[in-house]
Amino acid sequence: MVPQNMQNGKIDHGFISNGYGAALISPNASVDWLTLPRFDSPPLFCSLLDGRMDNSFRISFGENTTFSRNYVAGSLILETIAESESGRARIRDLMPQSESSFMRYIKSTMPFSISIRPAFEYGLINPSFYLKDGGAIFGDPTGKQAFEIKFRWTSRVTNTGRGEWNFEKGSGYILMLYTNDVGYGLFSKKGGVYSIPKEAMKATVEYWKATKSCCPFEPPAWAKKAFDTSLLVTLGLIYRPSGAIIASPTTSLPEIVGSNRNWDYRYAWIRDASFAAKALIKAGFIIKGREILNFLLSVLDPSRKPFNHTLYTVDGGPPPSEKTLDWLSGYRGSRPVRVGNAAHLQIQLDIEGEFMKALETYYDMTKDRDYLLNNWWAVESIARFTEKSYKRTDAGIWEERDKERHYTHSKVMMWNALNTASKLAIELEKVEQYNRWKPKAENIKNYILENSWDDDIQSFVRSFGSKEVDASLLVMPLYGFISIDDEKFKLTLRKIEDELVSDHMVFRYRKDFLGRTRHPFGLANSWMARVKSMQGEREEALKYITRLISCSNDLGLLGEHTDMKTCEPRGNYPQLFTHIGILEAVIDIQNATQ
């Protein structure tokens, strides 16, 4: 029988990462998602996408066991406490740094059993199974890759079947390693080089302590847990070898359960990465923010459209084509399961402006003239492209797949790209370029104001000629395009509140090419909170951001969307957009009160 948490349960998982791969762990300590050696690798455990397979690492303590959990010492080490009349167990899960492994350290006063059932290629390849002294090897019968398990335990361990063991009470660890060649795995001649539990745990805590020590921003008490968790998520989604940051560690968790709104987010989007760099820099994580900027600069093409793809693989390669995995039933029957993302085929014109805002934020915080001078070629290429292209149509921030339009948000961000370039030109005393770019930025602004306002509905509109609003219009004052006190913006805000807000939760729009939306969008809540803060309405700002935070789970994690009836996350999880939105909203609200 398939456990209920795999078959019908909600997403309520803990998230851990080592900057290479990621894992999602259920409240009862089942590892239901594990990607190694990279975020975008086929998961070794993927029961989230098909509960029929029981493709997970489960631990069982018997009936009437209760569970609680927390992150250890501000790190991405997840501790789960299991308690029953029989005793108590402490489970600490981590992914050692710079290693394609997962480690589970356990101390238990009661016996328990485990079931480890990995698979390759999204469950398509059932592995071979070989018992080894102190562990086992799950091998790929079609190649050399392997998933290996090694135990160290203070009392008796008994193998009871394929991937199943019983443990007497005691303490020790279970180390799992992915290798693309079994010849240098845990049981090879070089097996001794891999992580030792106590050292790995100490090193992981010290890594997070050192990483977070640079942050001078102290969040207010009401937001501390949400802010700290959002930092952990954001930093945990950075692919450490390149500085790329992914939108989410999962694919095909649905926006609407049972629908086909299922996408693969395990890639580095230019827009999301720019948002993340900006949020981290504002929070004081200058070096981490600059790492993301460096990745973005590494994929910037100065000869054509600066970012000719909307998303990239974590190593900076071109994005894979989208395909469906028809053998998987999907999360709670939500099909299809997709790998790759067809958004890479789109033209999105806002993304250069998002990058420029992140670069400007870095310069404002550091006054690093050398960095700006060394990368001036990128500023010039973005300005050159914007001058030529601002009247083009595109797919926009919401990545509409039906047809391109003149999206107001995209136009505002193109204005921002050229306006920011002119401001940075002044900083470097490049007067000639300032004199060229500044008036052209004003021309773009006038073009937008003339075409994005609708007299009939008394509002700025989602796209030129439409009669609809969307939440992306909220960024107009946030990026300085328009005054927060502008009467036209006030009317637009009122319309957004009337049409897209319910119980202080904000929908990004009401409908798109797939039909009507059902759940509010986390990032939109943070935009609204920041707008209210700019207006001096602190209490309203707090209502919007605390309402979003109230739907996080006990660890503080959120998805892209939220089911207002149940507070369950919808869409891929945890979601970078939502968590960086919390960072910026908390910082802006706090700064507005000082």
ZAMARGU-4260 file (C-alpha; in steps of 0.2 Angstrom, whole numbers, plus 5000, padded with zeros to 4 digits):
<rodrens>
0) 5000/5000/5000 | 5006/5017/4996 | 5008/5029/5011 | 4995/5042/5012 | 5007/5056/5012
5) 5013/5051/4994 | 4996/5048/4987 | 4984/5062/4993 | 4994/5072/5005 | 4998/5091/5004
10) 5015/5098/5001 | 5021/5103/5018 | 5040/5098/5016 | 5056/5104/5023 | 5069/5110/5011
15) 5088/5107/5011 | 5101/5110/4999 | 5120/5111/4998 | 5121/5122/4983 | 5122/5108/4970
20) 5106/5098/4973 | 5091/5098/4984 | 5079/5088/4994 | 5061/5089/5001 | 5057/5080/5017
25) 5039/5077/5023 | 5034/5081/5041 | 5036/5062/5045 | 5054/5062/5039 | 5050/5054/5022
30) 5062/5060/5008 | 5051/5062/4994 | 5062/5072/4982 | 5081/5072/4980 | 5090/5079/4965
35) 5109/5075/4963 | 5121/5079/4957 | 5113/5095/4951 | 5096/5104/4954 | 5090/5100/4937
40) 5096/5082/4937 | 5083/5068/4937 | 5077/5065/4955 | 5083/5049/4963 | 5067/5051/4974
45) 5052/5058/4965 | 5037/5051/4974 | 5030/5069/4974 | 5026/5066/4955 | 5019/5049/4956
50) 5014/5041/4973 | 5011/5024/4965 | 5030/5021/4964 | 5034/5024/4982 | 5050/5031/4976
55) 5056/5038/4992 | 5067/5036/5008 | 5054/5032/5022 | 5057/5029/5040 | 5044/5021/5051
60) 5043/5021/5070 | 5026/5012/5072 | 5009/5019/5076 | 5005/5035/5086 | 5021/5043/5083
65) 5021/5062/5083 | 5033/5073/5074 | 5040/5091/5076 | 5054/5099/5066 | 5066/5114/5065
70) 5081/5120/5056 | 5097/5118/5066 | 5107/5134/5071 | 5101/5145/5057 | 5107/5132/5044
75) 5099/5121/5031 | 5101/5106/5042 | 5083/5099/5046 | 5080/5091/5062 | 5065/5080/5065
80) 5059/5074/5082 | 5049/5058/5082 | 5040/5054/5099 | 5029/5039/5104 | 5026/5029/5120
85) 5040/5018/5114 | 5053/5032/5115 | 5061/5047/5106 | 5071/5049/5090 | 5081/5064/5083
90) 5084/5064/5065 | 5096/5077/5057 | 5096/5078/5038 | 5109/5087/5028 | 5118/5088/5011
95) 5136/5089/5014 | 5145/5104/5005 | 5152/5101/4988 | 5147/5083/4987 | 5133/5073/4978
100) 5127/5066/4994 | 5113/5066/5007 | 5116/5062/5025 | 5104/5056/5039 | 5111/5056/5057
105) 5099/5047/5069 | 5099/5045/5088 | 5084/5034/5094 | 5078/5026/5110 | 5066/5015/5100
110) 5068/5003/5085 | 5063/5008/5068 | 5063/5003/5050 | 5068/5011/5034 | 5064/5009/5016
115) 5075/5016/5003 | 5068/5015/4985 | 5078/5026/4972 | 5075/5026/4954 | 5084/5033/4939
120) 5077/5044/4925 | 5062/5050/4933 | 5057/5032/4939 | 5059/5025/4921 | 5074/5014/4926
125) 5072/5002/4941 | 5090/5000/4948 | 5099/4984/4952 | 5102/4980/4971 | 5117/4973/4979
130) 5120/4971/4997 | 5137/4977/5003 | 5145/4976/5020 | 5137/4990/5030 | 5126/4996/5015
135) 5121/4993/4998 | 5122/4999/4980 | 5108/5003/4968 | 5115/5002/4951 | 5109/5008/4934
140) 5108/4992/4923 | 5110/5003/4908 | 5126/5012/4913 | 5138/5015/4927 | 5129/5028/4938
145) 5124/5022/4955 | 5116/5027/4971 | 5125/5020/4986 | 5121/5018/5005 | 5132/5016/5019
150) 5127/5013/5037 | 5136/5016/5054 | 5126/5011/5069 | 5129/5007/5087 | 5118/4992/5088
155) 5110/4978/5076 | 5104/4982/5058 | 5095/4969/5049 | 5091/4968/5030 | 5073/4963/5028
160) 5072/4964/5009 | 5076/4975/4994 | 5081/4992/5001 | 5073/4988/5018 | 5082/4987/5035
165) 5077/4986/5053 | 5087/4996/5066 | 5088/4992/5085 | 5088/5008/5096 | 5105/5016/5095
170) 5114/5030/5086 | 5123/5033/5070 | 5121/5038/5052 | 5115/5034/5034 | 5126/5041/5021
175) 5119/5041/5003 | 5130/5045/4988 | 5126/5048/4970 | 5140/5044/4958 | 5140/5043/4939
180) 5153/5029/4940 | 5152/5016/4953 | 5170/5014/4952 | 5173/5029/4963 | 5159/5027/4975
185) 5158/5023/4994 | 5164/5006/4992 | 5178/5010/4980 | 5197/5012/4984 | 5193/5031/4987
190) 5178/5028/4998 | 5187/5036/5013 | 5187/5053/5005 | 5168/5056/5008 | 5160/5065/5022
195) 5161/5060/5040 | 5144/5064/5049 | 5150/5074/5064 | 5163/5083/5054 | 5150/5087/5040
200) 5137/5093/5052 | 5149/5104/5061 | 5156/5111/5044 | 5138/5114/5037 | 5134/5124/5053
205) 5150/5134/5052 | 5147/5137/5033 | 5129/5144/5036 | 5136/5154/5051 | 5149/5162/5041
210) 5138/5165/5026 | 5125/5174/5036 | 5137/5184/5047 | 5139/5197/5034 | 5120/5203/5035
215) 5119/5219/5044 | 5100/5220/5043 | 5091/5215/5058 | 5073/5210/5054 | 5059/5216/5066
220) 5052/5203/5078 | 5036/5200/5069 | 5046/5195/5053 | 5061/5187/5060 | 5057/5169/5056
225) 5050/5172/5039 | 5065/5183/5035 | 5077/5171/5041 | 5069/5156/5032 | 5068/5167/5016
230) 5086/5170/5017 | 5090/5151/5019 | 5079/5147/5004 | 5087/5161/4993 | 5104/5156/4997
235) 5100/5138/4996 | 5094/5140/4978 | 5111/5146/4972 | 5121/5134/4962 | 5137/5137/4970
240) 5149/5132/4955 | 5142/5146/4944 | 5132/5158/4955 | 5116/5154/4945 | 5100/5154/4956
245) 5085/5143/4951 | 5067/5148/4953 | 5063/5132/4963 | 5070/5115/4966 | 5055/5106/4959
250) 5046/5103/4943 | 5027/5101/4939 | 5020/5104/4956 | 5003/5112/4950 | 4997/5129/4951
255) 4979/5121/4952 | 4978/5103/4958 | 4972/5092/4944 | 4975/5105/4930 | 4989/5106/4917
260) 4997/5122/4924 | 5013/5112/4928 | 5030/5119/4924 | 5048/5115/4927 | 5057/5129/4937
265) 5074/5121/4940 | 5083/5134/4929 | 5090/5151/4931 | 5078/5164/4925 | 5086/5181/4921
270) 5071/5190/4929 | 5071/5179/4945 | 5090/5180/4947 | 5090/5199/4945 | 5076/5200/4958
275) 5086/5188/4970 | 5103/5198/4967 | 5094/5214/4971 | 5085/5207/4987 | 5101/5200/4994
280) 5111/5216/4991 | 5098/5226/5000 | 5099/5213/5014 | 5118/5216/5015 | 5123/5200/5006
285) 5134/5210/4994 | 5146/5195/4989 | 5131/5183/4986 | 5122/5196/4976 | 5137/5199/4965
290) 5140/5181/4962 | 5122/5181/4954 | 5127/5196/4944 | 5143/5188/4938 | 5133/5173/4932
295) 5121/5185/4923 | 5135/5194/4915 | 5143/5177/4909 | 5127/5174/4898 | 5125/5191/4892
300) 5127/5193/4873 | 5133/5211/4868 | 5130/5208/4850 | 5111/5205/4849 | 5098/5204/4862
305) 5108/5205/4878 | 5099/5190/4886 | 5094/5180/4871 | 5086/5166/4882 | 5074/5170/4896
310) 5082/5155/4906 | 5098/5145/4907 | 5104/5129/4914 | 5113/5131/4931 | 5130/5130/4921
315) 5125/5144/4909 | 5120/5132/4895 | 5105/5135/4884 | 5089/5129/4891 | 5082/5111/4887
320) 5067/5109/4876 | 5051/5106/4885 | 5045/5088/4885 | 5032/5078/4895 | 5035/5062/4905
325) 5019/5052/4901 | 5023/5038/4912 | 5022/5049/4928 | 5004/5052/4935 | 5009/5069/4942
330) 5006/5076/4959 | 4989/5071/4965 | 4985/5067/4947 | 4990/5083/4940 | 4997/5080/4922
335) 5007/5082/4912 | 5024/5081/4921 | 5035/5092/4912 | 5054/5093/4910 | 5062/5108/4902
340) 5052/5124/4899 | 5046/5131/4883 | 5047/5149/4890 | 5065/5148/4883 | 5057/5151/4866
345) 5049/5167/4871 | 5055/5185/4869 | 5054/5194/4885 | 5058/5212/4885 | 5058/5216/4904
350) 5072/5206/4909 | 5086/5218/4904 | 5078/5231/4914 | 5077/5219/4929 | 5096/5216/4928
355) 5099/5234/4927 | 5090/5237/4943 | 5100/5224/4951 | 5116/5231/4945 | 5111/5249/4950
360) 5107/5242/4968 | 5124/5234/4969 | 5132/5251/4964 | 5122/5261/4976 | 5126/5250/4990
365) 5145/5248/4986 | 5150/5263/4975 | 5161/5249/4966 | 5167/5260/4951 | 5179/5246/4946
370) 5165/5233/4944 | 5154/5245/4935 | 5169/5251/4923 | 5174/5232/4920 | 5156/5228/4915
375) 5152/5244/4906 | 5151/5234/4889 | 5135/5226/4896 | 5127/5242/4901 | 5131/5249/4883
380) 5124/5233/4875 | 5108/5234/4885 | 5105/5253/4881 | 5109/5250/4863 | 5096/5236/4862
385) 5083/5245/4872 | 5084/5261/4860 | 5080/5249/4845 | 5067/5238/4853 | 5055/5246/4865
390) 5041/5246/4852 | 5042/5227/4850 | 5029/5215/4857 | 5034/5201/4869 | 5027/5187/4881
395) 5029/5198/4897 | 5033/5194/4915 | 5019/5181/4916 | 5026/5172/4900 | 5010/5171/4891
400) 5010/5157/4878 | 4996/5162/4866 | 5003/5178/4858 | 5014/5192/4861 | 5007/5209/4866
405) 5013/5227/4871 | 5014/5223/4890 | 5015/5239/4901 | 5026/5230/4913 | 5039/5226/4899
410) 5039/5244/4893 | 5041/5251/4910 | 5056/5239/4913 | 5063/5244/4896 | 5062/5262/4902
415) 5071/5257/4918 | 5085/5249/4908 | 5089/5265/4898 | 5085/5277/4913 | 5097/5267/4924
420) 5110/5267/4911 | 5109/5286/4910 | 5111/5287/4929 | 5126/5276/4929 | 5134/5285/4915
425) 5133/5301/4926 | 5141/5291/4940 | 5156/5287/4929 | 5156/5304/4921 | 5151/5298/4904
430) 5142/5314/4899 | 5140/5310/4881 | 5131/5294/4884 | 5120/5302/4897 | 5115/5315/4885
435) 5110/5302/4873 | 5101/5290/4884 | 5092/5301/4896 | 5081/5310/4883 | 5078/5293/4874
440) 5072/5286/4891 | 5060/5301/4893 | 5053/5297/4875 | 5050/5279/4881 | 5041/5285/4896
445) 5030/5297/4886 | 5026/5282/4874 | 5021/5271/4889 | 5010/5285/4897 | 5001/5288/4881
450) 4997/5270/4877 | 4995/5262/4894 | 4981/5273/4901 | 4963/5269/4897 | 4950/5283/4900
455) 4935/5271/4900 | 4941/5261/4915 | 4952/5275/4923 | 4967/5264/4925 | 4983/5259/4918
460) 4981/5243/4909 | 4990/5226/4908 | 4994/5228/4889 | 4991/5242/4877 | 4973/5242/4871
465) 4966/5230/4884 | 4953/5233/4898 | 4962/5223/4911 | 4974/5226/4926 | 4987/5215/4933
470) 4998/5215/4948 | 5014/5219/4938 | 5007/5237/4937 | 5012/5239/4955 | 5030/5240/4951
475) 5028/5257/4942 | 5032/5268/4958 | 5043/5254/4965 | 5055/5257/4950 | 5053/5276/4950
480) 5043/5276/4934 | 5029/5286/4942 | 5026/5295/4958 | 5017/5285/4972 | 5006/5301/4974
485) 5002/5301/4955 | 4983/5302/4953 | 4982/5290/4939 | 4992/5277/4949 | 4981/5279/4964
490) 4966/5275/4952 | 4975/5260/4946 | 4979/5254/4963 | 4961/5256/4968 | 4956/5245/4953
495) 4969/5232/4957 | 4962/5231/4975 | 4944/5230/4969 | 4948/5216/4956 | 4963/5207/4961
500) 4963/5207/4980 | 4954/5196/4992 | 4957/5195/5011 | 4973/5204/5009 | 4979/5191/4996
505) 4984/5197/4979 | 4981/5188/4962 | 4993/5192/4948 | 4978/5193/4936 | 4961/5185/4934
510) 4964/5175/4918 | 4977/5170/4905 | 4979/5159/4890 | 4974/5144/4901 | 4959/5152/4908
515) 4954/5159/4925 | 4967/5159/4939 | 4962/5152/4956 | 4975/5156/4969 | 4984/5172/4974
520) 5002/5175/4969 | 5016/5177/4983 | 5026/5190/4975 | 5011/5201/4971 | 5008/5202/4990
525) 5025/5209/4993 | 5023/5222/4979 | 5007/5227/4987 | 5015/5228/5004 | 5029/5239/4997
530) 5017/5251/4988 | 5007/5253/5004 | 5023/5256/5014 | 5028/5270/5001 | 5011/5278/5003
535) 5014/5279/5022 | 5001/5266/5026 | 5011/5255/5037 | 4997/5245/5045 | 4990/5240/5027
540) 5008/5236/5022 | 5009/5224/5037 | 4992/5216/5034 | 4998/5211/5016 | 5014/5204/5021
545) 5009/5196/5037 | 4994/5188/5028 | 5006/5180/5016 | 5018/5174/5030 | 5003/5167/5040
550) 5001/5154/5026 | 5019/5147/5027 | 5022/5131/5035 | 5030/5128/5052 | 5047/5130/5045
555) 5042/5146/5036 | 5042/5139/5018 | 5030/5145/5004 | 5026/5140/4986 | 5023/5151/4971
560) 5004/5152/4975 | 4993/5149/4990 | 4977/5141/4992 | 4967/5153/5002 | 4955/5140/5009
565) 4968/5128/5016 | 4984/5139/5016 | 4993/5125/5006 | 5006/5130/4994 | 5003/5128/4975
570) 5015/5128/4961 | 5033/5124/4963 | 5040/5124/4981 | 5048/5132/4989 | 5047/5147/4977
575) 5061/5160/4975 | 5049/5174/4969 | 5039/5172/4985 | 5054/5172/4997 | 5064/5186/4989
580) 5047/5196/4989 | 5047/5194/5008 | 5065/5200/5010 | 5061/5216/5000 | 5045/5219/5009
585) 5052/5217/5026 | 5067/5228/5022 | 5056/5242/5014 | 5043/5242/5028 | 5057/5242/5042
590) 5067/5256/5033 | 5051/5267/5031 | 5049/5267/5050 | 5066/5272/5054
</rodrens>
